[in-house]
Amino acid sequence: MAEAQNIPAGSTTAGAIAVAAESTVATRMSAPPSFDVADFPVPNGREEEWRFTPLARLKGLHDGTAVANGTMKAQIDAPEGVTIESVERDDARVGKAGTPVDRIAAQAFSSFAKATVVTVPKEAVLTEPVRVSLHGEGGTTFGHTVFDVQAFAEAVIVIDHTGDGVRAANVDFLVGDGAKLTVVSVQDWDDTAVHCSQHNALVGRDATFKSIVVTFGGDLVRLHPRVNYAGPGGEAELFGLYFTDAGQHQEHRLLVDHKAPHCKSNVVYKGALQGQDAHAVWIGDVLIEKTAEGTDTYEMNRNLVLTDGARVDSVPNLEIETGEIVGAGHASATGRFDDEQLFYLQSRGIPADDARRLVVRGFFAELVQQIGVADIEERLLAKIETELQASV
């Protein structure tokens, strides 16, 4: 099944652990989550959730001055049995996975013309990925997509972003009870693109959700992957890979909200940076609520700085409201090449430039292998090689 359409416009490291008796996800925000853009004040850059983001480069997405005047060429290729619908915003599936947590996400929800719903039926096991290709052709666009993977189904979804433009969108993943979903989101925009998106996953009882976020292109990319559990026994893995070049701003802000008991989460994000004013931001929040007894969670962010002039802000946060957990931890590290690794490789006759490439490939290898889609893995390895060519 295939659907193609033109969619008109419509460094520092830090960590914190807090144990609180009464708190909610909204405690980290200046305003509670809301679908109404009016509930969010226009940010000024001093707010905690905006302090790392260069607001002037958002092209008006944050203050309401951006108008829908662009075109996003979209194509969806899906195996037989998968349904693709265009629905109104009052469809019960739209917004079910999560509520906008900042002004841009609320603006995107208020501004899209039609939402796209992709449904994998109950107990279906897809042997080929669902592929969503989004190519910007300039201007500003807003969007909302729902992937409804029903009970005991198994699917892989690849979302590929290319081209130019200013894009704000919400993407929902409904993972039914016992279902298994892997999502690969690739941000390979042109150098002038701006992309802000909130990814909401609602993981059902005994369901498995894996997210792999890969960010290379764009002038500014700001993503919000978020996970909630609809029942006990759910598992979520969130992996990320980013390569930040000179002048680029790439920001990934994650939240895993453990509300249900006996659920697991594992977060691993890795980034490499090179060039003057390359800036990567990673915020990893894990909340274990009072009702989430038996939780097992860990999050890690690692960054490799390849040249002078690059900056990393990495902030893992862990908030625990119950003492009845299996385990919880976090880690963050930012550094340059390991001189001992380079010396060892060079002592074996490997030239210095080749040794540097081997170290970076090894740094990213475990995450690339998580993708499980051969052509995407090959493309990303080639992209990493191209980036490394520019750094040596």
N, C-alpha and C positions, 0 to 999 in steps of 0.2 A: 504494500500500500504506500502511496506517495502523495503528498500534498504540497503544492508550491503556491505561494501567494505573495503579493506585495502588500505589506501592512502599512497603511498611511499613518500619519502622525495621529492620533487620537489623544654617636648613638649611646641609647641608654637601655638598660634592662631592669625590670622590676617585677616583684611578685608580692602577693598578699594572700593570707589565709584569714578568714573571719569565721567565727562561730557565733551565730545569732539565734535568739529564741523566736523572734517574730520578724520575718522579712519576706519580700517577694522579689521577682525579677525586676520590677520597676524601681527598686532601690538604687540601681545603677544608672538610672536615666533621669533626665530633667522633667520628663513627662511620661505618664503611663502609655503603653501601646494603644494605638487608636487607628481606625480607618479614616478618620477625619483630619485632613491636613491642618485645619484651623486649631486643632488641639496641640500643635507643636509650634513654639515660637521660632521665628527666623534665627538661626544660629549666628553668633558673632565670633566664634572661634575660641572663646574662653571656656566653653562647656567641656566637661570631661570627654564626652563622646565625639567632640569635634576638634579638640585641641591639636591633633596631629594633621588635620586635613586642610590643605590650602583652598579655602573657600572660593577665592577669586577664579580658580581653575575649574569650578563646577559648572560653569556656563549657565548659571541661573537656576539649576535644578533645586538648590536649597532655599531660594527666596521667592519662588513663584514667578520669576521673570522669564523662565524658559517656556516657550510655547511649542506645541506639537506642529512641526512644519517640515518633518523629514520623512524618509521612506526606509523601511527595513525589509529587505528581501528575505523571505523565509521559505524553507523547504523542510518537510518532514517525511522521512522514509521509514516505514515501519513494516514488520512482518505481518503476514496474514493473521487476522483475528483481532488486531489492535484497532481501536476506533479513535477517530480524530473529530472533534466537534468545535464549533465556534459558538460561544454562549454569552449571555448577558451577565453583568456583575452580580445579579441576584440569584444566580445558580448556587445551590447549596454547597457545591464543592469549592467554589471560589472563596478563598480566604479561610477555609476550614483548617489548614495546616498551621496558620500563624497570622498574627496581626502586625501591621507595620510598627517599627520601633523608632523610626526617626522621620523627619519631615520629608525627605526625598522618597522613602518607601510609601508614605501616605500620599504624596503627590502622584506617584506612579499609579497607585490604586485608584485615585480619583480621576485620572486622565486617560486611561486606556479605553479604546472604543469597544472591542470585543475580547473576551478571554478565550484562550485555546485550551481545551481539555483533551489529554491523551490518556486513554484507558486501556490497561492490560487486564483482561478478564480473569475472573477467579480460576485458580489452578492452572493457568496457562504457563508453560515454560518456554520462553523465547530462545531460539537457537541463534538468532542474529540480533544485533543491537537496534534499538530505536535511535535514529540519527536526526537531530534537529540542527539545521544550518541556518544561522542568522548573519546576514551580510548587510552592513550599514552602507547606505548610499548618500549620506550627508543629512544634515539637519537634526532635529530633536525628535525622538520617538519614545513612547511609553508602552509597556506591555505587561501582560499577566498570563502565565502558563501554569496549568495544573497537570501533574502526572499522577494518575490514580491507578496504583498497582494493587489489585484486589487480593483477597485472602489466598494464601498459599501459591501465589503466582511468583515467577522468577523472571527478572528482566535486567538488561543493561541499557542505559540511556546515555547517549553522547550529545552534548550541547556545544556547538562550535560557533564562536563569535569571531567574525572577521570584518574588514572594511573600515569605514570612517563614520563619524557621527557622534551624537550625544544621546545616551541611552539610559533610561531609568526603568526598572522592571522588578516585579516580584515573581518568584518561581516556587510553586508548592509541590511537595512530594507527599502523597498519601500512601503509606506503606501498610497494607492490610495485615491482619493477624496471620502469622506464619509465613508471610511473604519475604522474598529476598530481592533487594534492589541495589544495583550499583549505578552511580551517576558519575560521569566524567564531564566536567565543565571546563572548556578551553577558552581562554581570553587571549586571542592572537590578533588584536586590533591593529590598525595603522597607528603610527606614532602620535597622531593628533586627536585620537578618539577619547571620549569620556564615558565611563561605564560605571553605574551604581546599581547594585542589585541586592535584594534580600532573598535568601534561599531558606525556605521553611520546610522542615521534615517532621511529619507526625508518624511515629513508629508504633505499630500495633503490637499486641501481645505476641511474644516469642518471635517477633519479626527481626530482620537483619537489614540494616541500611549502611551502605558504604558510599562515601562522597570523595571524589578526587578532583580538586580544584587546581588548574594549571594556568598561571598568569605570566604572559610574556609582554604583550603589546599594550598600547594605549598611553596617552599622556597622563591620565589619572584613572585608576581603577579602584573602586571601593566596594567590597563585597561583605555581606553579612550572612554566613552560613549559620543556621540555627536548628537545633534538634529538640523535640519534645517527645515524651513517651505516652502513648494512649493506654498502655497496659503493662503488666509485669513481664519480665523475661526478654525485653527488647535489647538489641545490641546495635551500637552505632560506631562506625569508624570514619574519622574525618582526616583525610590526607590532603596535603597541599604542597605545591611546588611553584616557586616564582623566581624569575630572573629579571632583576631591575637594572635598567640601563641609565645612562646619564640623563638627568632631568626628569625621569619618570617618578611618579608617585603611585605606589601599589600598597593598598591597605586591605587587610583581611581581619575582620572582627567577628569572632565566633562566640556562640553561647550553646552549651549543652545543659538543658534544664531537666534534672532528674526529679520527677514527681512520683513516678510509679516504683514499687519495690522490685528488687532483684534484677536491675538492668545494668548494662555495661556500656562504657564508652572509652574510646581510645583516639587521641588526637595527635597527629604528627605533621607538622608543617616545616618545610625547609626552603631557604632562599639563598640566592647568590646575588651580589650587587657589584656593579662596576661603573665608574665614571663620575664626574663631578655632579653633585646634587642628586644622585640616585637616592631615593628615600623609600624604604620599606617599613610598614607598620604592621605588627601582628598583636592583636588583643585576643586572648583566650580566656573566656569565662566559663567556669563550671559551677553550677548551683545544685547542691544536694538538699532537697527540701525534707521537711520532717516526715513526710509520708514515704520517703525513698529508702527504706531500710534494705540492707543487703546490696547497696550500690558498689560497683567496682569501676573506678575511673582513673585515667592518667592522661596528661597532655604534655606535649613537648614542642618547642620551637628552636630550630637551629639556623644560624645565618653565617654565611661565608662571605667576607668582604674581600673583593679581589683587587681593588685599587683605592687610592686615597680619594677623599671627597665624597664618599658614600656614607649614608647614615641609616641606622636601624633603631627602631623603637619596638621593644618586645616586652609585653606585659601579660604574664599569666596570672589569673585570679582563680581562687578556689574558695567557695563559700559553703560551709557545712552546717546544717541545722539538725542533724541527728548523729549520735555516736554509734549507731548500729550499722556500720558499713563494713564491706570486705576490704576495701583499700581505696586510697585517693592520693594523688600526687601530681606534681608538675615540675617542669624544668625549662630553662631558657639559656641559650649560649650563643654568643656572637664572637667571631674571631677571624683571623687571617689564616692563610695556608699554614699547615703544620710543617715547620722546617725539617723536622725529623723524617716525615714521610717523603718530602721532596729530596732530601739528602740520600735516603735509602734507594729511591728509584734512580737517581742520578748515579749513585755508586754502582748500579747494575747496568750502566751504559745507556740509560734513557736520557735523551736531551732534555734540558730544563723546560722548554715549552711543552713538550709531550708529557712530561711528568706532571705539570700543572693541569693539563687536560685530564689525565688519568685520575688525579685526586678529585676534581670536580665531578667527573662522571661517576666515580664511586660514591661521592656524597649524595647524588641524586638517585642512584641505581635502585634502592629499595622502594622508592616511591613510584618510579616509572614502571616497575614490575607489578605494582598494584593495579594498574589500569586494566590489563587483561584483554585489550583490543589491539591486535598486532599492528594494524596500519597507524593507529594513533601513537602507539609506543615508538614506532620507527620515525614518525614525523617529529615527535618531541625530542628524540635523541639527535635528530638532524638539526633541530632548532637550537638545542644546547650547544652542539658543535659550532654552529654559526656564531652564537654569542661568544663562545670561547675564542674563536678566531679573532674577534675584535678586541679581546682583553690581553692577548699575548703579543 
